[in-house]
Amino acid sequence: MHIEQMLAELEFYAAWFNEHRPHQALGGRTPNEVYFRRKPANTKPRLEPRANWPRKSPCAAPQAKIRGPCGVRIELVLQFEANRRHLPIIRLKHTA
């Protein structure tokens, strides 16, 4: 591997690591959420796929309110940083 290719791979990894990978030591936040003082994704209102789940029931820490009704259908969306399969970007989205 040429040095330019290696440097490019390191840049892809650093971008993924800082933007998409939650860190336990940062309370489930990403380094970019901390550095740029963005609202952490893990505190935003969540989707609840269980139809009979009590709205006031606690979820995993940090606690987050339920967005919309319970029992919504969700889809797992899997992408990859720069098409590198070892750098997954996982998202859940509401489906109709």
N, CA, C and O atoms as a GROMACS GRO file, in nm:
protein
  384
    1MET      N    1   0.085  -0.118   0.000
    1MET     CA    2   0.000   0.000   0.000
    1MET      C    3   0.090   0.124   0.000
    1MET      O    4   0.186   0.132   0.076
    2HIS      N    5   0.058   0.216  -0.082
    2HIS     CA    6   0.134   0.340  -0.090
    2HIS      C    7   0.098   0.430   0.028
    2HIS      O    8  -0.011   0.419   0.084
    3ILE      N    9   0.187   0.518   0.064
    3ILE     CA   10   0.166   0.607   0.178
    3ILE      C   11   0.041   0.694   0.159
    3ILE      O   12  -0.029   0.722   0.256
    4GLU      N   13   0.013   0.736   0.034
    4GLU     CA   14  -0.105   0.819   0.008
    4GLU      C   15  -0.233   0.741   0.036
    4GLU      O   16  -0.329   0.795   0.091
    5GLN      N   17  -0.234   0.613  -0.002
    5GLN     CA   18  -0.351   0.529   0.024
    5GLN      C   19  -0.370   0.510   0.174
    5GLN      O   20  -0.482   0.516   0.224
    6MET      N   21  -0.261   0.487   0.246
    6MET     CA   22  -0.269   0.467   0.389
    6MET      C   23  -0.321   0.595   0.457
    6MET      O   24  -0.406   0.587   0.546
    7LEU      N   25  -0.272   0.709   0.416
    7LEU     CA   26  -0.318   0.835   0.475
    7LEU      C   27  -0.467   0.858   0.446
    7LEU      O   28  -0.540   0.907   0.532
    8ALA      N   29  -0.511   0.823   0.326
    8ALA     CA   30  -0.653   0.836   0.292
    8ALA      C   31  -0.737   0.745   0.381
    8ALA      O   32  -0.842   0.788   0.430
    9GLU      N   33  -0.694   0.622   0.403
    9GLU     CA   34  -0.768   0.529   0.490
    9GLU      C   35  -0.774   0.583   0.633
    9GLU      O   36  -0.878   0.571   0.698
   10LEU      N   37  -0.666   0.640   0.681
   10LEU     CA   38  -0.666   0.699   0.815
   10LEU      C   39  -0.763   0.816   0.825
   10LEU      O   40  -0.827   0.836   0.928
   11GLU      N   41  -0.774   0.894   0.719
   11GLU     CA   42  -0.869   1.004   0.718
   11GLU      C   43  -1.013   0.953   0.722
   11GLU      O   44  -1.097   1.009   0.793
   12PHE      N   45  -1.042   0.847   0.646
   12PHE     CA   46  -1.176   0.787   0.649
   12PHE      C   47  -1.209   0.738   0.790
   12PHE      O   48  -1.318   0.761   0.841
   13TYR      N   49  -1.112   0.670   0.851
   13TYR     CA   50  -1.132   0.616   0.986
   13TYR      C   51  -1.155   0.730   1.086
   13TYR      O   52  -1.246   0.722   1.168
   14ALA      N   53  -1.074   0.834   1.080
   14ALA     CA   54  -1.089   0.945   1.173
   14ALA      C   55  -1.225   1.014   1.156
   14ALA      O   56  -1.288   1.051   1.255
   15ALA      N   57  -1.270   1.031   1.033
   15ALA     CA   58  -1.401   1.092   1.008
   15ALA      C   59  -1.512   1.007   1.068
   15ALA      O   60  -1.601   1.060   1.134
   16TRP      N   61  -1.507   0.875   1.046
   16TRP     CA   62  -1.607   0.784   1.102
   16TRP      C   63  -1.601   0.783   1.254
   16TRP      O   64  -1.704   0.794   1.320
   17PHE      N   65  -1.481   0.771   1.310
   17PHE     CA   66  -1.460   0.763   1.454
   17PHE      C   67  -1.516   0.887   1.524
   17PHE      O   68  -1.579   0.875   1.629
   18ASN      N   69  -1.493   1.004   1.469
   18ASN     CA   70  -1.536   1.128   1.533
   18ASN      C   71  -1.682   1.162   1.511
   18ASN      O   72  -1.744   1.225   1.597
   19GLU      N   73  -1.740   1.122   1.399
   19GLU     CA   74  -1.877   1.162   1.367
   19GLU      C   75  -1.982   1.056   1.399
   19GLU      O   76  -2.094   1.091   1.437
   20HIS      N   77  -1.950   0.928   1.385
   20HIS     CA   78  -2.053   0.825   1.391
   20HIS      C   79  -2.039   0.725   1.505
   20HIS      O   80  -2.135   0.653   1.534
   21ARG      N   81  -1.926   0.718   1.570
   21ARG     CA   82  -1.904   0.615   1.672
   21ARG      C   83  -1.926   0.672   1.812
   21ARG      O   84  -1.846   0.754   1.859
   22PRO      N   85  -2.035   0.629   1.880
   22PRO     CA   86  -2.056   0.674   2.017
   22PRO      C   87  -1.946   0.618   2.108
   22PRO      O   88  -1.898   0.506   2.088
   23HIS      N   89  -1.908   0.697   2.208
   23HIS     CA   90  -1.801   0.656   2.299
   23HIS      C   91  -1.855   0.645   2.441
   23HIS      O   92  -1.918   0.738   2.492
   24GLN      N   93  -1.831   0.533   2.505
   24GLN     CA   94  -1.877   0.511   2.641
   24GLN      C   95  -1.818   0.617   2.735
   24GLN      O   96  -1.889   0.669   2.821
   25ALA      N   97  -1.692   0.649   2.718
   25ALA     CA   98  -1.627   0.748   2.805
   25ALA      C   99  -1.685   0.888   2.789
   25ALA      O  100  -1.666   0.973   2.875
   26LEU      N  101  -1.757   0.912   2.679
   26LEU     CA  102  -1.820   1.042   2.655
   26LEU      C  103  -1.971   1.037   2.681
   26LEU      O  104  -2.045   1.124   2.635
   27GLY      N  105  -2.015   0.935   2.755
   27GLY     CA  106  -2.158   0.922   2.787
   27GLY      C  107  -2.242   0.887   2.666
   27GLY      O  108  -2.359   0.926   2.659
   28GLY      N  109  -2.186   0.813   2.571
   28GLY     CA  110  -2.260   0.773   2.452
   28GLY      C  111  -2.260   0.879   2.343
   28GLY      O  112  -2.326   0.862   2.241
   29ARG      N  113  -2.187   0.987   2.364
   29ARG     CA  114  -2.177   1.092   2.263
   29ARG      C  115  -2.060   1.062   2.170
   29ARG      O  116  -1.971   0.984   2.202
   30THR      N  117  -2.061   1.126   2.055
   30THR     CA  118  -1.947   1.115   1.963
   30THR      C  119  -1.850   1.229   1.994
   30THR      O  120  -1.890   1.330   2.052
   31PRO      N  121  -1.723   1.214   1.957
   31PRO     CA  122  -1.630   1.325   1.978
   31PRO      C  123  -1.675   1.455   1.912
   31PRO      O  124  -1.656   1.562   1.969
   32ASN      N  125  -1.735   1.448   1.794
   32ASN     CA  126  -1.781   1.570   1.727
   32ASN      C  127  -1.896   1.636   1.803
   32ASN      O  128  -1.904   1.758   1.807
   33GLU      N  129  -1.986   1.555   1.863
   33GLU     CA  130  -2.095   1.614   1.943
   33GLU      C  131  -2.037   1.692   2.061
   33GLU      O  132  -2.088   1.798   2.095
   34VAL      N  133  -1.932   1.639   2.122
   34VAL     CA  134  -1.869   1.708   2.234
   34VAL      C  135  -1.795   1.832   2.186
   34VAL      O  136  -1.816   1.941   2.238
   35TYR      N  137  -1.709   1.815   2.087
   35TYR     CA  138  -1.624   1.924   2.041
   35TYR      C  139  -1.704   2.042   1.986
   35TYR      O  140  -1.675   2.158   2.016
   36PHE      N  141  -1.806   2.011   1.904
   36PHE     CA  142  -1.886   2.117   1.842
   36PHE      C  143  -2.009   2.155   1.925
   36PHE      O  144  -2.091   2.236   1.882
   37ARG      N  145  -2.020   2.097   2.046
   37ARG     CA  146  -2.129   2.128   2.140
   37ARG      C  147  -2.266   2.107   2.079
   37ARG      O  148  -2.358   2.187   2.098
   38ARG      N  149  -2.280   1.996   2.004
   38ARG     CA  150  -2.409   1.961   1.945
   38ARG      C  151  -2.489   1.879   2.045
   38ARG      O  152  -2.432   1.813   2.132
   39LYS      N  153  -2.621   1.884   2.031
   39LYS     CA  154  -2.706   1.802   2.117
   39LYS      C  155  -2.680   1.655   2.085
   39LYS      O  156  -2.689   1.616   1.968
   40PRO      N  157  -2.648   1.574   2.186
   40PRO     CA  158  -2.619   1.433   2.160
   40PRO      C  159  -2.740   1.359   2.101
   40PRO      O  160  -2.853   1.378   2.146
   41ALA      N  161  -2.715   1.276   2.003
   41ALA     CA  162  -2.823   1.199   1.939
   41ALA      C  163  -2.892   1.108   2.040
   41ALA      O  164  -3.011   1.081   2.027
   42ASN      N  165  -2.818   1.060   2.141
   42ASN     CA  166  -2.878   0.966   2.236
   42ASN      C  167  -2.969   1.034   2.338
   42ASN      O  168  -3.026   0.965   2.423
   43THR      N  169  -2.985   1.166   2.333
   43THR     CA  170  -3.079   1.235   2.422
   43THR      C  171  -3.201   1.288   2.346
   43THR      O  172  -3.295   1.338   2.407
   44LYS      N  173  -3.199   1.278   2.214
   44LYS     CA  174  -3.312   1.324   2.134
   44LYS      C  175  -3.428   1.226   2.149
   44LYS      O  176  -3.406   1.108   2.178
   45PRO      N  177  -3.552   1.273   2.128
   45PRO     CA  178  -3.667   1.181   2.138
   45PRO      C  179  -3.648   1.058   2.049
   45PRO      O  180  -3.597   1.068   1.937
   46ARG      N  181  -3.689   0.943   2.101
   46ARG     CA  182  -3.665   0.815   2.035
   46ARG      C  183  -3.792   0.758   1.973
   46ARG      O  184  -3.902   0.798   2.008
   47LEU      N  185  -3.774   0.665   1.882
   47LEU     CA  186  -3.885   0.590   1.824
   47LEU      C  187  -3.908   0.467   1.911
   47LEU      O  188  -3.812   0.406   1.958
   48GLU      N  189  -4.034   0.430   1.932
   48GLU     CA  190  -4.067   0.314   2.014
   48GLU      C  191  -4.146   0.214   1.930
   48GLU      O  192  -4.262   0.239   1.898
   49PRO      N  193  -4.085   0.098   1.895
   49PRO     CA  194  -4.153   0.000   1.811
   49PRO      C  195  -4.252  -0.089   1.887
   49PRO      O  196  -4.334  -0.156   1.825
   50ARG      N  197  -4.245  -0.092   2.020
   50ARG     CA  198  -4.335  -0.177   2.099
   50ARG      C  199  -4.468  -0.107   2.120
   50ARG      O  200  -4.474  -0.002   2.184
   51ALA      N  201  -4.575  -0.164   2.066
   51ALA     CA  202  -4.706  -0.099   2.064
   51ALA      C  203  -4.762  -0.072   2.203
   51ALA      O  204  -4.823   0.032   2.224
   52ASN      N  205  -4.742  -0.161   2.297
   52ASN     CA  206  -4.802  -0.146   2.430
   52ASN      C  207  -4.703  -0.098   2.536
   52ASN      O  208  -4.729  -0.111   2.655
   53TRP      N  209  -4.593  -0.043   2.493
   53TRP     CA  210  -4.491   0.003   2.588
   53TRP      C  211  -4.541   0.128   2.661
   53TRP      O  212  -4.583   0.224   2.596
   54PRO      N  213  -4.536   0.128   2.794
   54PRO     CA  214  -4.582   0.248   2.867
   54PRO      C  215  -4.491   0.368   2.837
   54PRO      O  216  -4.368   0.358   2.847
   55ARG      N  217  -4.550   0.480   2.800
   55ARG     CA  218  -4.474   0.598   2.760
   55ARG      C  219  -4.380   0.647   2.870
   55ARG      O  220  -4.274   0.701   2.840
   56LYS      N  221  -4.417   0.630   2.996
   56LYS     CA  222  -4.335   0.682   3.105
   56LYS      C  223  -4.232   0.579   3.153
   56LYS      O  224  -4.155   0.607   3.245
   57SER      N  225  -4.231   0.463   3.092
   57SER     CA  226  -4.134   0.360   3.132
   57SER      C  227  -3.993   0.406   3.093
   57SER      O  228  -3.973   0.458   2.984
   58PRO      N  229  -3.896   0.386   3.183
   58PRO     CA  230  -3.760   0.431   3.151
   58PRO      C  231  -3.695   0.346   3.041
   58PRO      O  232  -3.723   0.227   3.028
   59CYS      N  233  -3.611   0.410   2.965
   59CYS     CA  234  -3.533   0.340   2.863
   59CYS      C  235  -3.388   0.337   2.911
   59CYS      O  236  -3.358   0.382   3.021
   60ALA      N  237  -3.301   0.286   2.830
   60ALA     CA  238  -3.160   0.282   2.864
   60ALA      C  239  -3.107   0.424   2.883
   60ALA      O  240  -3.158   0.519   2.823
   61ALA      N  241  -3.006   0.437   2.964
   61ALA     CA  242  -2.947   0.569   2.990
   61ALA      C  243  -2.874   0.619   2.866
   61ALA      O  244  -2.814   0.538   2.794
   62PRO      N  245  -2.876   0.745   2.840
   62PRO     CA  246  -2.952   0.848   2.909
   62PRO      C  247  -3.100   0.841   2.871
   62PRO      O  248  -3.134   0.800   2.760
   63GLN      N  249  -3.185   0.881   2.963
   63GLN     CA  250  -3.329   0.875   2.939
   63GLN      C  251  -3.368   0.969   2.826
   63GLN      O  252  -3.320   1.082   2.819
   64ALA      N  253  -3.456   0.922   2.739
   64ALA     CA  254  -3.504   1.003   2.626
   64ALA      C  255  -3.654   0.980   2.611
   64ALA      O  256  -3.703   0.869   2.625
   65LYS      N  257  -3.725   1.088   2.581
   65LYS     CA  258  -3.869   1.077   2.561
   65LYS      C  259  -3.898   1.002   2.432
   65LYS      O  260  -3.812   0.990   2.345
   66ILE      N  261  -4.022   0.952   2.422
   66ILE     CA  262  -4.066   0.883   2.301
   66ILE      C  263  -4.121   0.987   2.203
   66ILE      O  264  -4.200   1.073   2.241
   67ARG      N  265  -4.077   0.978   2.077
   67ARG     CA  266  -4.125   1.068   1.972
   67ARG      C  267  -4.242   1.000   1.902
   67ARG      O  268  -4.227   0.890   1.847
   68GLY      N  269  -4.356   1.064   1.902
   68GLY     CA  270  -4.472   1.010   1.833
   68GLY      C  271  -4.536   0.895   1.910
   68GLY      O  272  -4.509   0.877   2.029
   69PRO      N  273  -4.620   0.818   1.843
   69PRO     CA  274  -4.689   0.708   1.910
   69PRO      C  275  -4.600   0.585   1.929
   69PRO      O  276  -4.499   0.569   1.860
   70CYS      N  277  -4.639   0.501   2.023
   70CYS     CA  278  -4.570   0.373   2.041
   70CYS      C  279  -4.617   0.278   1.930
   70CYS      O  280  -4.726   0.295   1.875
   71GLY      N  281  -4.536   0.181   1.899
   71GLY     CA  282  -4.574   0.081   1.800
   71GLY      C  283  -4.543   0.122   1.656
   71GLY      O  284  -4.599   0.063   1.563
   72VAL      N  285  -4.457   0.220   1.637
   72VAL     CA  286  -4.423   0.262   1.501
   72VAL      C  287  -4.333   0.158   1.434
   72VAL      O  288  -4.260   0.085   1.501
   73ARG      N  289  -4.340   0.153   1.305
   73ARG     CA  290  -4.253   0.063   1.228
   73ARG      C  291  -4.123   0.138   1.200
   73ARG      O  292  -4.124   0.254   1.160
   74ILE      N  293  -4.013   0.069   1.221
   74ILE     CA  294  -3.884   0.131   1.196
   74ILE      C  295  -3.803   0.045   1.100
   74ILE      O  296  -3.825  -0.075   1.086
   75GLU      N  297  -3.710   0.109   1.035
   75GLU     CA  298  -3.622   0.041   0.940
   75GLU      C  299  -3.478   0.068   0.982
   75GLU      O  300  -3.442   0.182   1.013
   76LEU      N  301  -3.397  -0.034   0.982
   76LEU     CA  302  -3.255  -0.018   1.009
   76LEU      C  303  -3.186   0.013   0.878
   76LEU      O  304  -3.195  -0.063   0.781
   77VAL      N  305  -3.117   0.127   0.875
   77VAL     CA  306  -3.047   0.170   0.754
   77VAL      C  307  -2.898   0.156   0.780
   77VAL      O  308  -2.844   0.214   0.875
   78LEU      N  309  -2.831   0.079   0.697
   78LEU     CA  310  -2.689   0.055   0.713
   78LEU      C  311  -2.614   0.115   0.595
   78LEU      O  312  -2.639   0.082   0.479
   79GLN      N  313  -2.521   0.204   0.628
   79GLN     CA  314  -2.434   0.263   0.527
   79GLN      C  315  -2.290   0.246   0.574
   79GLN      O  316  -2.266   0.196   0.684
   80PHE      N  317  -2.197   0.285   0.493
   80PHE     CA  318  -2.056   0.272   0.528
   80PHE      C  319  -1.982   0.400   0.494
   80PHE      O  320  -2.004   0.459   0.388
   81GLU      N  321  -1.894   0.441   0.583
   81GLU     CA  322  -1.808   0.557   0.558
   81GLU      C  323  -1.721   0.529   0.437
   81GLU      O  324  -1.646   0.431   0.436
   82ALA      N  325  -1.731   0.613   0.335
   82ALA     CA  326  -1.649   0.602   0.213
   82ALA      C  327  -1.653   0.461   0.153
   82ALA      O  328  -1.553   0.414   0.098
   83ASN      N  329  -1.768   0.394   0.165
   83ASN     CA  330  -1.786   0.257   0.114
   83ASN      C  331  -1.690   0.156   0.176
   83ASN      O  332  -1.661   0.053   0.115
   84ARG      N  333  -1.641   0.185   0.297
   84ARG     CA  334  -1.553   0.091   0.368
   84ARG      C  335  -1.640   0.008   0.461
   84ARG      O  336  -1.696   0.061   0.557
   85ARG      N  337  -1.652  -0.122   0.435
   85ARG     CA  338  -1.742  -0.209   0.511
   85ARG      C  339  -1.703  -0.222   0.657
   85ARG      O  340  -1.786  -0.264   0.738
   86HIS      N  341  -1.583  -0.189   0.693
   86HIS     CA  342  -1.541  -0.196   0.833
   86HIS      C  343  -1.571  -0.067   0.909
   86HIS      O  344  -1.536  -0.054   1.026
   87LEU      N  345  -1.637   0.029   0.843
   87LEU     CA  346  -1.674   0.156   0.906
   87LEU      C  347  -1.825   0.178   0.892
   87LEU      O  348  -1.868   0.261   0.812
   88PRO      N  349  -1.906   0.104   0.971
   88PRO     CA  350  -2.052   0.111   0.954
   88PRO      C  351  -2.113   0.238   1.012
   88PRO      O  352  -2.068   0.291   1.113
   89ILE      N  353  -2.217   0.284   0.945
   89ILE     CA  354  -2.300   0.395   0.992
   89ILE      C  355  -2.441   0.338   1.002
   89ILE      O  356  -2.501   0.304   0.900
   90ILE      N  357  -2.492   0.328   1.123
   90ILE     CA  358  -2.620   0.262   1.147
   90ILE      C  359  -2.721   0.366   1.191
   90ILE      O  360  -2.696   0.443   1.284
   91ARG      N  361  -2.837   0.367   1.124
   91ARG     CA  362  -2.943   0.460   1.159
   91ARG      C  363  -3.077   0.385   1.162
   91ARG      O  364  -3.096   0.286   1.091
   92LEU      N  365  -3.168   0.434   1.244
   92LEU     CA  366  -3.304   0.384   1.244
   92LEU      C  367  -3.391   0.494   1.188
   92LEU      O  368  -3.373   0.611   1.222
   93LYS      N  369  -3.487   0.457   1.103
   93LYS     CA  370  -3.577   0.558   1.049
   93LYS      C  371  -3.720   0.506   1.054
   93LYS      O  372  -3.745   0.386   1.043
   94HIS      N  373  -3.812   0.598   1.070
   94HIS     CA  374  -3.953   0.568   1.076
   94HIS      C  375  -4.003   0.532   0.937
   94HIS      O  376  -3.971   0.600   0.840
   95THR      N  377  -4.080   0.426   0.926
   95THR     CA  378  -4.136   0.386   0.798
   95THR      C  379  -4.288   0.400   0.804
   95THR      O  380  -4.346   0.404   0.913
   96ALA      N  381  -4.351   0.407   0.690
   96ALA     CA  382  -4.497   0.423   0.684
   96ALA      C  383  -4.568   0.294   0.712
   96ALA      O  384  -4.691   0.289   0.711
   0.00000   0.00000   0.00000
